[in-house]
């Protein structure tokens, strides 16, 4: 237990406020990404336009996430997170109003597409600091030995939020989407007030010491892993609903509910892995990264070949297991590779890679899906397999000098 203790005085209220905020924010993100592909078809938007609404706003993270990472060091983590959560609450409420039948008749398809795109762009621009601020906070509060466990808890909070968002999608289907978005808006508003009341700043006091430049020779492959992981995740959130309709002949409402069930099961597996198995296994971050990438690659290959929706669900649970091992190890390696004064900076750059992954995923997934419904899974499996082999080769090459060599 000592290896996971915090470096300075984090109190119970601080940790609870942080993780509750991350959970509710993740629930809002999951609910939108799970329900919007089917909603887009109901609104008579082209599939490619739905993909653009999911992906183009994420491109803003390439610009905004590093900026928010820098602001984390200047303003502190607390202010950045509150701005993001308030923005998420407002955008969810506005979206609920726009898709309400009372107002929907006011827009033609082109204006509706543009309005939805603008809403999501503003949402992303102002809320993309939440994840860098949270990552920097975890780095502030954990030792190097406990870093993977801390990042695992952050990932688990995202997983729990995704489960709750998926559960809400199952309950609402496509019939009660307006109520779902309004409910999430209210929760986000409450969380913002809670964070304002209970969360204490964790950033170190301003210093005149200038931190050394980031060594991207050591960081690029870790940042690339983030990009690929988020691209795969965002692509599958979108195409799962389509595949259930196209390969397994589900109607729109049933596809929304079963997509929610799949994502909920996937994230539940990820949460258990991140919150319990990562700590129990006590592997080095490098070992976690190698093992997780191999599990993800195999699970995606199986998902491409399954003949039924139930088997697709099972293979996606394997994906959750793999991501639950891969991402904490990757984040821990990013964090311990840089100095304490660079945590906000590297979190922002990692957020930029997340944004690029979230932007490329839906578009690339849609393009590949149009060619063959299994092709996105096969391409993703190959990409993760390459990452696993590169990480294994790097660990093997450095086995004499590296503390991160495989320790089973």
PyMOL commands that set and color helices and strands:
alter all, ss='L'
color gray80, all
select helices_A, chain A and resi 2-4+12-42+47-75+77-99+101-104+109-127+129-141+147-172+177-198+216-246+252-281+285-305+309-337+340-371+375-397
alter helices_A, ss='H'
color red, helices_A
deselect
rebuild
show_as cartoon
